[in-house]
Amino acid sequence: MLTGVADPARTDVGRLPAPGPSFIREHDVLVHDRRLRAGMSRPSDAPDDWWLTLLWIADDAGVVTFRDVAPRAGPPPEPPLARLGPSLAGALGGLIREEDGRVAIRLSPVIAPDDPARPWNCPLVVRAAFKWEPVRHAVLRPNELADTVLAAFRRSVENLARP
């Protein structure tokens, strides 16, 4: 890269700070020879059985963008959550409840991209909601469940970097 020429794929200006300290110990995320950190807010139980939390990826400068964890050749055409959701659901297979033939997982970006045509250019912070299989959920302590979710999120984000 030439000195003084900005890389249009990276937008470090105005990066968000991490949403707060992670509820549990952060997990290291290795993407493109960079060491990032995965964090999670304190989960809450909604009255309709949804387990809610925020998940994020940050470095020392704050929350990274989805673009930072895209394949080196560039992000695929589909939005990042179209890849992250199935990967996360698969990593938590057997733990997430199925309702009407669908896995009970919901992911949405906390901040939508400025340009809908460039969905990878937004902060990598997602709202996550899960409904757990009651028997599997009952045998896990809250911290174990949170750590299991964060580990699955970490692996799923690392998978986003693969073509």
N, C-alpha and C positions, 0 to 999 in steps of 0.2 A: 504494500500500500504506500502511496506517495505521502510524504509528510504534508500535513495541512489539508489533505483531501479526506472528507468524511466517507465512511462506508455506508451507503444508503440502506443496507440490510440491517444495520445496527442503529438503534435509537436510544442511546444511554441518557440523553438529555431528558430530564424530568422523570427519571426512574422512580418508582414507588419504593418506599422502605418496606421491609417485611411487615406483614400485618400485626406483628407482635412477637413475643417469644413463643416458641413452639411449646405446645401442651406436653409433648414428650420429647425425648432426645432427638435432635435432628438427625436425618440420615444423609450420608454423603451420596451425591449423584455424580457419576462420571460421564461426561458428554464431550466429545471432541477434545480430549486431553485437558478438559477443564474440570475442576472440582467445584461442584455447586452443592447447595444444601436444600433438602426437602424439609418443610415444616408443616405443622398442623395446628389449627386453633382448638380450643377445648370443645369437644363434641357436646351436642345437646340432643336430648330426646324430645321430638315433637309429639303432640298428643295423638297423631295418626300413625304412630309406629315408625316414622322416619327418623333416622339417626343423621344429624346434620353437622357439617364441619367445613372449614376452609382449608384448602391444601395449596401450597405454594412452593416455588423453587426460587432461591435467591443466591447471590454471591455477596461479596463484601460491599458492593455498591448499591445493593437493593434487589428487588424482584427482577428477574430476567424476563425476556419475552419468549413466547413460543418459538419465534424465529431463531433464538439462540440455541434451541435444542432440535431444530429441524435437520434433515439430512444435509451434508456438506454441499450437495449439488443443488440445493434449494428446497423449499417446502413443497410438498405435494399439493395438487389442486384442491383437495377436500379440506375442510376446516380441521384444525388440530384435534378438537374434541371428537370428531368422527373416527379418529384413530385411537385417541386416548381412552374413550369410553369402553369399547370392546376389549381393549388390552387390560384395563383395570378390572372389568367384570370377569374376564378370564382368570386373572391373577387371584381374584377372590372367589373363584368358583366353589360352589358347595356351601359357602357362607351366606351368600345373598339369596334372599327369598325370590321365588318366581310367582308372579301373579298373572293369570290369564295367558300363560305361555311366554311371558316376558320377564326378564330379570329386573328386579326393583332397584335400579340405580339411576340417579339423575345427576348430571354434571352441567354446569353452566359457567361461563366466564364471569368474573366479578366486574371486569371492565371490558366492554365490547370494543372491538377494533375500530379505529377512526374511519377506516375505509373497509367496508364489507367485502370488497374484492381482494383484500389482503388480510385474511383472518388470522394469519400467523403473527401479525404485528400488533400484539397486545400483551399485557402483562400475564405471566404464567401464574395466575391465582384463580382457583376455581372453587365454586360452591359445590359441595358434594353431599348427596343425600342417598342413604341406603336403607333398605328394610332387610333385616337379618332373619335367617332361618332360626326359629325359636330355640330348638334343641342345641344347635351349634353355638348360638349366641350365649346361651345359658352357661356353658362350660368355660367361657373366656372372661377373665377379669377385664374391667374397663380399659386399663392400661395395655393389656395384651391385645385387645381388639384394636385399639388406636395404633399400636405399633404394627400390627398386621396390615392395617389399611395404609399406613405411611410407607411400609416396605413395598407393598403392591404398587402404590403410586410412584415411588422411586423407580422401580423396574419398568413401569409403563412409560415414564418420561424418558428413561434411557432408550427404550425401544423406539421412541419417536425419531431419534437420530438415525435410525437405520433406514436405508432406502426401501 
